[in-house]
Amino acid sequence: MRATAALPFQLDDEPEENEVRPAPTAPIMAKFLEARTVLLFGGIDHKLAQSVATQLLYLDHLSHDPIKLLINSPGGHVESGDTIHDIISFIESPVAVIGTGWVASAGTHIFLGAPRERRFCLPNTRFLIHQPSGGAMGRAGDIAIQAAEIVKMRERLARIIAEATGQPVERVREDIDHDYWMNIEEAKAYGILGTVVRSMNEVKF
């Protein structure tokens, strides 16, 4: 883990503030919403969290029919990931998460917001869990506070992973000490992944 930025804490490299993200056109996004499908691609920051949360809340407002959330992410801010993770269970519409490419770090945290029977992925997906990082800048007192907060957040995330996967929290604490990569077979055995799918027709919940 690299300590590259001050609060908020992150589960991977922080997205560049000036990063230009080519966005799908409005007509395409409208079609995805009509299909009750939300895309979460890229680094997780407050802007992405706002966009994904807005779409989930809007679709839930329209009806309580199922929603599909596709995830391809290297991770990002823990707090931004917390927002999406919590909204998945906050809304009444059942949400299925579908991993593709890589579901890493804060992306895995979001993925675990759905119950295991609603966690899907495509065949070439990889998963990563690890502990949060944070900045260690400023006065000594501030550094101590940040260090204490990282410890508390690490424990909270370990307990979330343990509860979502069925793994003992002691094992999770040990596993997230370093980058812990899993392929689809390993992720399924660990309890992160529910079902591997090869077509959208196989996403049944």
ZANUNU-887211 format. One record per residue: residue number from 1; x negated, y negated, z negated of N, C-alpha, C, O in turn. Coordinates in nm, 2 decimals. Atoms other than C-alpha are relative to their C-alpha. Example, Ala and Ser with C-alpha at 12.3 -4.5 7.8 and 13.67 -1.06 7.14 Angstrom:
! residues 2
PT     k      nc1      nc2      nc3     cac1     cac2     cac3      cc1      cc2      cc3      oc1      oc2      oc3
PT     1    -0.09     0.12     0.00    -1.23     0.45    -0.78    -0.09    -0.12     0.00    -0.19    -0.12    -0.07
PT     2     0.09     0.11     0.00    -1.37     0.11    -0.71     0.08    -0.11    -0.08     0.03    -0.22    -0.09
END
This chain:
! residues 205
PT     k      nc1      nc2      nc3     cac1     cac2     cac3      cc1      cc2      cc3      oc1      oc2      oc3
PT     1    -0.08     0.12     0.00     0.00     0.00     0.00    -0.09    -0.12     0.00    -0.19    -0.13    -0.07
PT     2     0.08     0.13     0.00    -0.13    -0.35     0.08     0.09    -0.11    -0.06     0.20    -0.12    -0.03
PT     3    -0.07     0.11     0.06    -0.04    -0.64    -0.14    -0.02    -0.13     0.09    -0.12    -0.19     0.08
PT     4     0.02     0.10    -0.10     0.02    -0.89     0.14     0.08    -0.13    -0.02     0.06    -0.23     0.05
PT     5    -0.08     0.12     0.01     0.28    -1.13     0.01     0.06    -0.01    -0.14     0.07     0.10    -0.21
PT     6    -0.07     0.01     0.13     0.44    -1.27    -0.30     0.14     0.04     0.00     0.19     0.09     0.11
PT     7    -0.14    -0.04     0.00     0.79    -1.20    -0.41     0.08    -0.06     0.12     0.04    -0.17     0.16
PT     8    -0.06    -0.13     0.04     1.03    -1.07    -0.27    -0.09     0.11     0.04    -0.18     0.11     0.12
PT     9     0.09    -0.12    -0.02     0.87    -0.73    -0.29     0.04     0.07     0.13     0.15     0.04     0.19
PT    10    -0.02    -0.06    -0.13     0.84    -0.52     0.02    -0.04     0.15    -0.01    -0.12     0.19    -0.09
PT    11     0.03    -0.14    -0.01     0.83    -0.15     0.12    -0.09     0.02     0.12    -0.12     0.14     0.15
PT    12     0.09    -0.02    -0.11     0.61    -0.21     0.42    -0.05    -0.14     0.04    -0.02    -0.24    -0.03
PT    13     0.05     0.13    -0.05     0.44    -0.49     0.62     0.12    -0.10     0.02     0.22    -0.06     0.08
PT    14    -0.11     0.10    -0.01     0.65    -0.81     0.60     0.01    -0.04     0.15    -0.09    -0.07     0.22
PT    15    -0.02     0.05    -0.14     0.81    -0.91     0.94    -0.06    -0.14     0.01    -0.05    -0.22    -0.08
PT    16     0.06     0.13    -0.03     0.64    -1.21     1.09     0.12    -0.10     0.00     0.22    -0.08     0.07
PT    17    -0.10     0.09     0.01     0.84    -1.52     1.01     0.04    -0.06     0.14     0.16    -0.09     0.16
PT    18    -0.03     0.06    -0.13     0.81    -1.65     1.37     0.01     0.10     0.11     0.01     0.07     0.23
PT    19    -0.02    -0.10    -0.09     0.86    -1.32     1.53     0.12    -0.02     0.09     0.23    -0.05     0.04
PT    20    -0.11     0.02    -0.10     1.07    -1.34     1.85     0.06     0.14     0.02    -0.01     0.23     0.07
PT    21    -0.07    -0.13    -0.02     1.32    -1.06     1.86     0.10    -0.01     0.12     0.20    -0.08     0.10
PT    22    -0.10     0.00    -0.11     1.50    -1.02     2.20     0.13     0.06    -0.05     0.13     0.18    -0.08
PT    23    -0.13    -0.05     0.05     1.86    -0.99     2.10     0.09     0.05     0.11     0.08    -0.01     0.22
PT    24    -0.10    -0.04    -0.10     2.12    -0.79     2.29     0.09    -0.11     0.03     0.12    -0.20    -0.06
PT    25    -0.09     0.11    -0.04     2.35    -1.02     2.48     0.14     0.02    -0.08     0.17     0.13    -0.12
PT    26    -0.13     0.00     0.07     2.69    -1.11     2.32     0.10     0.11     0.06     0.16     0.18    -0.02
PT    27    -0.09    -0.10    -0.05     2.89    -0.89     2.56    -0.04     0.14    -0.04     0.05     0.23    -0.07
PT    28     0.04    -0.14     0.04     2.68    -0.58     2.48     0.03     0.02    -0.15     0.08     0.13    -0.19
PT    29    -0.03    -0.01     0.14     2.71    -0.65     2.11     0.15     0.02    -0.03     0.19     0.10    -0.12
PT    30    -0.14    -0.02     0.02     3.08    -0.68     2.14     0.05     0.14     0.04     0.13     0.19    -0.03
PT    31    -0.03    -0.14    -0.03     3.09    -0.34     2.31    -0.03     0.09    -0.11     0.04     0.19    -0.15
PT    32     0.04    -0.08     0.12     2.90    -0.19     2.02     0.10    -0.01    -0.11     0.14     0.09    -0.17
PT    33    -0.10     0.02     0.11     3.14    -0.34     1.77     0.13     0.06     0.03     0.20     0.12    -0.05
PT    34    -0.12    -0.07    -0.04     3.43    -0.21     1.97    -0.01     0.15    -0.03     0.09     0.21    -0.06
PT    35     0.02    -0.14     0.03     3.28     0.13     1.93    -0.04     0.03    -0.15    -0.07     0.14    -0.18
PT    36     0.03    -0.01     0.14     3.23     0.06     1.56    -0.14     0.06    -0.03    -0.17     0.15    -0.11
PT    37     0.14    -0.04     0.01     2.85     0.10     1.60    -0.09    -0.12    -0.03    -0.07    -0.22     0.04
PT    38     0.09     0.11     0.04     2.59    -0.12     1.44    -0.15     0.05     0.01    -0.18     0.16    -0.02
PT    39     0.14    -0.03    -0.02     2.22    -0.13     1.53    -0.09    -0.07    -0.10    -0.08    -0.19    -0.12
PT    40     0.10     0.06     0.09     1.94    -0.18     1.27    -0.14     0.04     0.06    -0.18     0.16     0.03
PT    41     0.13    -0.03    -0.06     1.61    -0.20     1.46    -0.10    -0.10    -0.04    -0.07    -0.22    -0.04
PT    42     0.10     0.09     0.03     1.29    -0.35     1.35    -0.02    -0.02    -0.15     0.04     0.04    -0.23
PT    43     0.04     0.03     0.14     1.14    -0.50     1.03     0.12    -0.06    -0.07     0.20    -0.14    -0.02
PT    44    -0.11     0.03     0.08     1.39    -0.55     0.75    -0.03    -0.13    -0.08    -0.11    -0.13    -0.17
PT    45     0.01     0.12     0.07     1.42    -0.91     0.63     0.14    -0.06    -0.03     0.24     0.01     0.01
PT    46    -0.13     0.05     0.04     1.70    -1.14     0.51     0.08    -0.03     0.12     0.21    -0.02     0.11
PT    47    -0.08     0.03    -0.13     1.80    -1.23     0.87     0.06     0.13     0.05     0.18     0.13     0.09
PT    48    -0.05    -0.13    -0.05     1.84    -0.87     0.97     0.11     0.05    -0.10     0.21     0.10    -0.06
PT    49    -0.10    -0.04     0.10     2.02    -0.79     0.64     0.13    -0.08     0.02     0.24    -0.02     0.01
PT    50    -0.12     0.08    -0.02     2.26    -1.08     0.70     0.08     0.05     0.13     0.20     0.06     0.12
PT    51    -0.06    -0.04    -0.12     2.33    -0.96     1.06     0.07     0.14    -0.02     0.19     0.15     0.02
PT    52    -0.06    -0.14     0.02     2.39    -0.59     0.96     0.11    -0.01    -0.09     0.22     0.05    -0.07
PT    53    -0.11     0.01     0.10     2.59    -0.68     0.65     0.13    -0.07     0.06     0.24    -0.02     0.04
PT    54    -0.12     0.07    -0.06     2.81    -0.92     0.85     0.08     0.10     0.09     0.20     0.10     0.09
PT    55    -0.06    -0.10    -0.10     2.88    -0.65     1.12     0.08     0.11    -0.08     0.19     0.14    -0.05
PT    56    -0.06    -0.10     0.08     2.96    -0.39     0.85     0.13    -0.05    -0.06     0.23     0.01    -0.06
PT    57    -0.11     0.06     0.07     3.19    -0.62     0.66     0.11    -0.03     0.10     0.23    -0.02     0.07
PT    58    -0.10     0.04    -0.10     3.36    -0.74     0.98     0.08     0.13     0.04     0.20     0.13     0.05
PT    59    -0.06    -0.12    -0.05     3.43    -0.38     1.10     0.09     0.06    -0.11     0.20     0.11    -0.08
PT    60    -0.08    -0.04     0.11     3.56    -0.29     0.75     0.13    -0.08    -0.01     0.23    -0.03    -0.05
PT    61    -0.12     0.09     0.00     3.79    -0.59     0.77     0.10     0.04     0.10     0.22     0.03     0.08
PT    62    -0.09    -0.04    -0.11     3.93    -0.47     1.10     0.08     0.13    -0.03     0.20     0.13    -0.01
PT    63    -0.07    -0.12     0.04     4.01    -0.12     0.98    -0.10     0.08    -0.09    -0.22     0.04    -0.10
PT    64     0.09    -0.09     0.08     3.87     0.16     0.76    -0.04     0.12     0.07    -0.06     0.23     0.01
PT    65     0.05    -0.11    -0.08     3.78     0.38     1.05    -0.15     0.02    -0.02    -0.22    -0.07    -0.06
PT    66     0.14    -0.02     0.01     3.43     0.54     1.05    -0.09    -0.10     0.08    -0.05    -0.15     0.18
PT    67     0.10     0.09    -0.06     3.12     0.33     1.13    -0.12     0.08     0.02    -0.16     0.16    -0.07
PT    68     0.13    -0.06    -0.02     2.80     0.45     1.28    -0.11    -0.11     0.00    -0.10    -0.21     0.06
PT    69     0.11     0.09     0.02     2.47     0.28     1.18    -0.13     0.06     0.05    -0.17     0.16    -0.02
PT    70     0.12    -0.05    -0.05     2.17     0.35     1.39    -0.12    -0.07    -0.05    -0.12    -0.20    -0.06
PT    71     0.12     0.06     0.07     1.83     0.29     1.22    -0.13     0.04     0.07    -0.16     0.16     0.09
PT    72     0.14    -0.02    -0.05     1.48     0.25     1.37    -0.08    -0.11    -0.06    -0.07    -0.22    -0.02
PT    73     0.06     0.11     0.08     1.27     0.06     1.12    -0.13     0.04    -0.07    -0.14     0.15    -0.12
PT    74     0.13    -0.03     0.07     0.91     0.04     0.98     0.02    -0.04    -0.15    -0.08    -0.02    -0.23
PT    75    -0.01     0.05     0.13     1.05    -0.11     0.66     0.01    -0.15    -0.01     0.03    -0.22     0.09
PT    76     0.00     0.14     0.02     1.04    -0.45     0.51     0.03    -0.04    -0.15    -0.01     0.03    -0.24
PT    77    -0.03     0.05     0.13     1.17    -0.64     0.21     0.10     0.09    -0.08     0.20     0.13    -0.03
PT    78    -0.09    -0.09     0.08     1.32    -0.43    -0.07     0.13    -0.06    -0.02     0.24     0.00    -0.01
PT    79    -0.12     0.07     0.03     1.58    -0.69    -0.16     0.10     0.00     0.12     0.22     0.02     0.11
PT    80    -0.08     0.00    -0.12     1.70    -0.71     0.20     0.06     0.14     0.03     0.17     0.16     0.07
PT    81    -0.05    -0.14    -0.01     1.72    -0.33     0.21     0.10     0.03    -0.10     0.20     0.11    -0.07
PT    82    -0.10    -0.02     0.10     1.91    -0.33    -0.11     0.14    -0.04     0.04     0.24     0.02     0.02
PT    83    -0.13     0.05    -0.04     2.18    -0.54     0.04     0.07     0.09     0.09     0.19     0.12     0.07
PT    84    -0.06    -0.09    -0.10     2.24    -0.30     0.33     0.04     0.13    -0.07     0.14     0.19    -0.04
PT    85    -0.02    -0.13     0.07     2.20     0.01     0.11     0.13    -0.01    -0.08     0.21     0.08    -0.08
PT    86    -0.12     0.01     0.09     2.47    -0.12    -0.13     0.13    -0.02     0.08     0.23     0.03     0.04
PT    87    -0.12     0.03    -0.07     2.71    -0.25     0.13     0.06     0.13     0.07     0.18     0.14     0.09
PT    88    -0.05    -0.13    -0.06     2.73     0.10     0.29     0.10     0.07    -0.09     0.20     0.12    -0.04
PT    89    -0.09    -0.06     0.09     2.90     0.23    -0.02     0.11    -0.11    -0.05     0.21    -0.07    -0.11
PT    90    -0.09     0.10     0.04     3.07    -0.11    -0.10     0.13    -0.01     0.08     0.24    -0.03     0.03
PT    91    -0.12     0.01    -0.09     3.30    -0.11     0.20     0.08     0.13     0.00     0.03     0.24    -0.05
PT    92    -0.09    -0.12     0.01     3.59     0.13     0.23    -0.02     0.09     0.13     0.00     0.21     0.12
PT    93     0.02    -0.08    -0.11     3.50     0.25     0.58    -0.12     0.10    -0.02    -0.22     0.05    -0.07
PT    94     0.12    -0.09     0.01     3.28     0.57     0.58    -0.10    -0.04     0.10    -0.07    -0.06     0.22
PT    95     0.11     0.04    -0.09     2.94     0.49     0.73    -0.09     0.12     0.01    -0.14     0.18    -0.08
PT    96     0.10    -0.10    -0.03     2.72     0.75     0.90    -0.12    -0.07     0.05    -0.12    -0.16     0.13
PT    97     0.13     0.05    -0.05     2.35     0.67     0.94    -0.06     0.09     0.09    -0.06     0.21     0.07
PT    98     0.06    -0.08    -0.10     2.17     0.79     1.24    -0.14    -0.05     0.02    -0.16    -0.16     0.08
PT    99     0.14     0.04    -0.02     1.79     0.78     1.24    -0.05     0.03     0.13    -0.02     0.13     0.19
PT   100     0.07    -0.03    -0.13     1.58     0.75     1.55    -0.13    -0.07     0.00    -0.15    -0.18    -0.05
PT   101     0.14     0.05     0.00     1.21     0.70     1.61    -0.06     0.01    -0.13    -0.12     0.12    -0.16
PT   102     0.05    -0.01     0.14     1.10     0.62     1.26     0.10    -0.07    -0.10     0.15    -0.17    -0.07
PT   103    -0.08     0.06     0.11     1.30     0.56     0.94    -0.10     0.00    -0.12    -0.11     0.09    -0.19
PT   104     0.11     0.01     0.09     1.03     0.43     0.71     0.03    -0.10    -0.11     0.09    -0.20    -0.09
PT   105     0.00     0.10     0.11     1.01     0.27     0.37     0.13    -0.06    -0.03     0.22     0.02    -0.07
PT   106    -0.14     0.05     0.03     1.30     0.03     0.32     0.10     0.05     0.09     0.22     0.05     0.06
PT   107    -0.09    -0.07    -0.09     1.45     0.19     0.62     0.06     0.13    -0.05     0.18     0.16    -0.04
PT   108    -0.05    -0.13     0.07     1.47     0.52     0.43     0.09    -0.04    -0.11     0.19     0.03    -0.14
PT   109    -0.08     0.05     0.10     1.61     0.33     0.14     0.15    -0.02     0.05     0.24     0.02    -0.02
PT   110    -0.13     0.03    -0.06     1.90     0.21     0.36     0.06     0.14     0.04     0.18     0.16     0.02
PT   111    -0.05    -0.13    -0.04     1.93     0.56     0.51     0.07     0.08    -0.11     0.17     0.15    -0.09
PT   112    -0.05    -0.07     0.12     1.99     0.70     0.16     0.12    -0.06    -0.06     0.18    -0.01    -0.15
PT   113    -0.12     0.06     0.05     2.28     0.47     0.11     0.12     0.08     0.04     0.23     0.06    -0.02
PT   114    -0.11    -0.09    -0.04     2.50     0.72     0.29    -0.01     0.14    -0.07    -0.13     0.18    -0.10
PT   115     0.02    -0.13     0.06     2.58     1.06     0.13    -0.06     0.10     0.10    -0.06     0.07     0.22
PT   116     0.08    -0.09    -0.09     2.38     1.35     0.27     0.08     0.05     0.12     0.02     0.07     0.23
PT   117    -0.08    -0.05    -0.11     2.67     1.48     0.48     0.02    -0.10     0.11     0.06    -0.06     0.22
PT   118    -0.01     0.10    -0.10     2.67     1.15     0.67    -0.14    -0.05     0.04    -0.15    -0.17     0.09
PT   119     0.14     0.04    -0.05     2.29     1.13     0.73    -0.04     0.09     0.11    -0.06     0.21     0.10
PT   120     0.03    -0.07    -0.12     2.20     1.23     1.08    -0.13    -0.06     0.06    -0.17    -0.17     0.02
PT   121     0.11     0.06    -0.07     1.89     1.18     1.30    -0.02     0.07     0.13     0.03     0.18     0.15
PT   122     0.03    -0.06    -0.12     1.77     1.24     1.65    -0.13     0.09    -0.01    -0.20     0.07    -0.11
PT   123     0.10    -0.10     0.02     1.51     1.52     1.71    -0.14    -0.05    -0.03    -0.22     0.02    -0.10
PT   124     0.14     0.04     0.01     1.19     1.31     1.72    -0.02    -0.11    -0.11    -0.11    -0.20    -0.10
PT   125     0.01     0.10     0.10     1.25     1.10     1.41    -0.10     0.04    -0.11    -0.11     0.16    -0.15
PT   126     0.09    -0.02     0.12     0.99     1.06     1.13     0.06    -0.08    -0.12     0.12    -0.19    -0.10
PT   127    -0.04     0.07     0.12     1.06     0.95     0.77    -0.12    -0.03    -0.09    -0.21     0.05    -0.09
PT   128     0.11     0.04     0.09     0.84     0.77     0.52     0.06    -0.05    -0.13     0.15    -0.13    -0.13
PT   129    -0.03     0.06     0.13     0.88     0.71     0.15    -0.13    -0.04    -0.07    -0.23     0.03    -0.05
PT   130     0.11     0.04     0.08     0.64     0.52    -0.07     0.04    -0.11    -0.10     0.16    -0.16    -0.09
PT   131    -0.04     0.10     0.11     0.63     0.26    -0.36    -0.01    -0.14     0.06    -0.07    -0.16     0.16
PT   132     0.00     0.14    -0.05     0.69    -0.11    -0.32    -0.14    -0.07    -0.02    -0.22    -0.02    -0.11
PT   133     0.11     0.09     0.02     0.41    -0.37    -0.29     0.04    -0.14    -0.02     0.16    -0.17     0.00
PT   134    -0.04     0.14     0.02     0.40    -0.73    -0.39    -0.13    -0.08    -0.01    -0.24    -0.03    -0.02
PT   135     0.11     0.09     0.00     0.18    -1.03    -0.40    -0.06    -0.01    -0.14     0.01     0.02    -0.24
PT   136     0.07     0.02     0.13    -0.08    -1.09    -0.68    -0.07    -0.14     0.01    -0.19    -0.14     0.00
PT   137     0.06     0.13    -0.02    -0.13    -1.46    -0.63     0.06    -0.10    -0.11     0.17    -0.07    -0.17
PT   138    -0.04     0.10     0.09    -0.10    -1.76    -0.86    -0.07     0.01    -0.14    -0.17     0.07    -0.15
PT   139     0.06     0.00     0.14    -0.16    -1.80    -1.24     0.00     0.14    -0.05     0.08     0.22    -0.01
PT   140     0.01    -0.14     0.06    -0.25    -1.50    -1.45     0.13     0.04    -0.06     0.17     0.16    -0.04
PT   141    -0.13    -0.04     0.05     0.09    -1.51    -1.62     0.09     0.04     0.10     0.17     0.14     0.09
PT   142    -0.09    -0.04    -0.11     0.27    -1.50    -1.29    -0.04     0.13     0.06     0.05     0.21     0.10
PT   143     0.05    -0.13    -0.05     0.05    -1.21    -1.17     0.05     0.11    -0.09     0.09     0.21    -0.04
PT   144    -0.04    -0.10     0.09     0.14    -1.02    -1.48     0.15     0.03     0.01     0.20     0.14     0.00
PT   145    -0.14    -0.02    -0.02     0.51    -1.08    -1.43     0.03     0.08     0.13     0.11     0.17     0.13
PT   146    -0.02    -0.07    -0.12     0.49    -0.97    -1.07    -0.03     0.15    -0.01     0.04     0.24     0.04
PT   147     0.05    -0.14     0.02     0.30    -0.65    -1.17     0.11     0.08    -0.08     0.14     0.19    -0.04
PT   148    -0.10    -0.07     0.08     0.57    -0.57    -1.43     0.12     0.02     0.09     0.19     0.13     0.07
PT   149    -0.11    -0.02    -0.09     0.84    -0.62    -1.17    -0.02     0.11     0.10     0.08     0.18     0.13
PT   150     0.03    -0.11    -0.10     0.67    -0.39    -0.92     0.02     0.13    -0.07     0.08     0.23    -0.01
PT   151    -0.01    -0.13     0.07     0.66    -0.12    -1.19     0.15     0.03    -0.02     0.19     0.15     0.00
PT   152    -0.14    -0.03     0.02     1.03    -0.16    -1.27     0.07     0.04     0.14     0.15     0.12     0.14
PT   153    -0.06    -0.03    -0.13     1.12    -0.16    -0.90    -0.04     0.14     0.05     0.04     0.21     0.11
PT   154     0.05    -0.14    -0.04     0.91     0.15    -0.83     0.08     0.10    -0.07     0.12     0.20    -0.01
PT   155    -0.08    -0.10     0.08     1.10     0.33    -1.11     0.14     0.01     0.05     0.20     0.11     0.07
PT   156    -0.13     0.00    -0.06     1.43     0.22    -0.97     0.01     0.07     0.13     0.11     0.15     0.15
PT   157     0.00    -0.07    -0.13     1.35     0.33    -0.62    -0.02     0.15    -0.01     0.04     0.23     0.06
PT   158     0.02    -0.14     0.02     1.22     0.66    -0.75     0.13     0.07    -0.04     0.16     0.18     0.00
PT   159    -0.13    -0.05     0.05     1.55     0.72    -0.93     0.10     0.01     0.11     0.18     0.10     0.12
PT   160    -0.09     0.00    -0.11     1.75     0.63    -0.62    -0.03     0.11     0.09     0.06     0.19     0.14
PT   161     0.04    -0.11    -0.09     1.55     0.87    -0.40     0.03     0.14    -0.07     0.09     0.23     0.00
PT   162    -0.02    -0.13     0.07     1.58     1.15    -0.67     0.15     0.03     0.00     0.19     0.14     0.03
PT   163    -0.15    -0.02     0.00     1.96     1.10    -0.70     0.05     0.04     0.14     0.14     0.12     0.15
PT   164    -0.05    -0.02    -0.14     2.01     1.09    -0.32    -0.05     0.13     0.06     0.02     0.18     0.15
PT   165     0.06    -0.12    -0.06     1.79     1.39    -0.25     0.02     0.13    -0.08     0.01     0.24    -0.03
PT   166     0.00    -0.12     0.09     1.83     1.62    -0.55    -0.14     0.04    -0.05    -0.15     0.14    -0.12
PT   167     0.13    -0.03     0.04     1.46     1.61    -0.61    -0.02    -0.05    -0.15     0.04    -0.15    -0.19
PT   168     0.03     0.05     0.13     1.33     1.58    -0.97    -0.07    -0.14     0.01    -0.16    -0.16     0.10
PT   169     0.06     0.13    -0.01     1.24     1.22    -1.04    -0.15     0.00    -0.02    -0.23    -0.09     0.03
PT   170     0.14    -0.01     0.02     0.90     1.33    -1.16    -0.08     0.03     0.13    -0.18    -0.02     0.15
PT   171     0.06    -0.03    -0.13     0.82     1.47    -0.82     0.00    -0.12     0.09    -0.10    -0.15     0.16
PT   172    -0.01     0.12    -0.08     0.94     1.16    -0.65    -0.10    -0.10    -0.04    -0.16    -0.16     0.05
PT   173     0.10     0.09     0.05     0.72     0.94    -0.87    -0.13     0.03     0.06    -0.21    -0.05     0.10
PT   174     0.13    -0.05    -0.05     0.42     1.15    -0.76    -0.01    -0.02     0.15    -0.11    -0.07     0.20
PT   175     0.00     0.00    -0.15     0.52     1.16    -0.39    -0.02    -0.14     0.05    -0.08    -0.17     0.15
PT   176     0.00     0.14    -0.05     0.56     0.78    -0.36    -0.12    -0.07    -0.04    -0.14    -0.19    -0.01
PT   177     0.13     0.06     0.03     0.22     0.71    -0.50    -0.08    -0.04     0.12    -0.16    -0.13     0.12
PT   178     0.07     0.02    -0.12     0.09     0.73    -0.15     0.11     0.01     0.12     0.22     0.06     0.09
PT   179    -0.09    -0.02    -0.11     0.25     0.72     0.20     0.04     0.15     0.01    -0.05     0.23     0.02
PT   180    -0.04    -0.14    -0.01     0.46     1.04     0.22     0.09     0.01     0.13     0.21    -0.02     0.13
PT   181    -0.06    -0.01    -0.12     0.55     1.11     0.58     0.07     0.14     0.01     0.02     0.24    -0.04
PT   182    -0.08    -0.13    -0.02     0.81     1.38     0.68     0.05     0.01     0.14     0.10    -0.09     0.20
PT   183    -0.07    -0.03    -0.13     0.92     1.53     1.01     0.14     0.04    -0.03     0.18     0.05    -0.15
PT   184    -0.14    -0.03     0.03     1.28     1.64     1.05     0.02     0.12    -0.09     0.11     0.12    -0.17
PT   185    -0.01    -0.12     0.08     1.23     1.98     0.90    -0.04    -0.03    -0.15     0.03     0.01    -0.24
PT   186     0.05     0.03     0.13     1.04     1.84     0.60     0.10    -0.10    -0.07     0.13    -0.08    -0.19
PT   187    -0.10     0.09     0.06     1.30     1.56     0.55     0.13     0.07    -0.04     0.19     0.04    -0.14
PT   188    -0.12    -0.08     0.03     1.58     1.81     0.56    -0.02     0.08    -0.13     0.06     0.09    -0.22
PT   189     0.03    -0.08     0.12     1.41     2.03     0.30    -0.01    -0.09    -0.12     0.02    -0.04    -0.23
PT   190     0.01     0.09     0.12     1.34     1.73     0.08     0.13    -0.05    -0.05     0.15    -0.09    -0.16
PT   191    -0.13     0.05     0.03     1.70     1.63     0.09     0.04    -0.14     0.05     0.14    -0.19     0.02
PT   192    -0.02     0.14    -0.06     1.67     1.30     0.28     0.10     0.02     0.11     0.19    -0.06     0.13
PT   193    -0.07    -0.02    -0.12     1.82     1.43     0.60     0.11     0.10    -0.01     0.10     0.21    -0.08
PT   194    -0.10    -0.09     0.00     2.15     1.60     0.65     0.00     0.09     0.12    -0.02     0.21     0.12
PT   195    -0.01    -0.07    -0.13     2.18     1.70     1.02    -0.07    -0.06     0.11    -0.07    -0.18     0.13
PT   196     0.07     0.04    -0.12     1.97     1.68     1.33     0.10     0.01     0.12     0.17     0.11     0.13
PT   197    -0.09     0.00    -0.11     2.18     1.58     1.64    -0.07    -0.03     0.13    -0.18    -0.10     0.12
PT   198     0.05     0.03    -0.13     2.11     1.56     2.01     0.09    -0.08     0.09     0.06    -0.13     0.19
PT   199    -0.09     0.08    -0.07     2.42     1.38     2.12     0.10    -0.06    -0.10     0.12    -0.01    -0.21
PT   200    -0.09     0.07     0.09     2.67     1.13     1.98     0.12     0.09    -0.04     0.18     0.07    -0.14
PT   201    -0.11    -0.09     0.03     2.94     1.40     2.00    -0.02     0.09    -0.12     0.07     0.14    -0.18
PT   202     0.03    -0.08     0.11     2.76     1.59     1.73     0.01    -0.07    -0.13     0.00    -0.01    -0.24
PT   203    -0.01     0.08     0.12     2.80     1.31     1.48     0.14     0.01    -0.05     0.22    -0.08    -0.01
PT   204    -0.14    -0.02     0.05     3.11     1.43     1.30     0.00    -0.01    -0.15    -0.08     0.05    -0.22
PT   205    -0.01     0.02     0.14     3.21     1.32     0.96     0.14    -0.06    -0.04     0.17    -0.08    -0.15
END
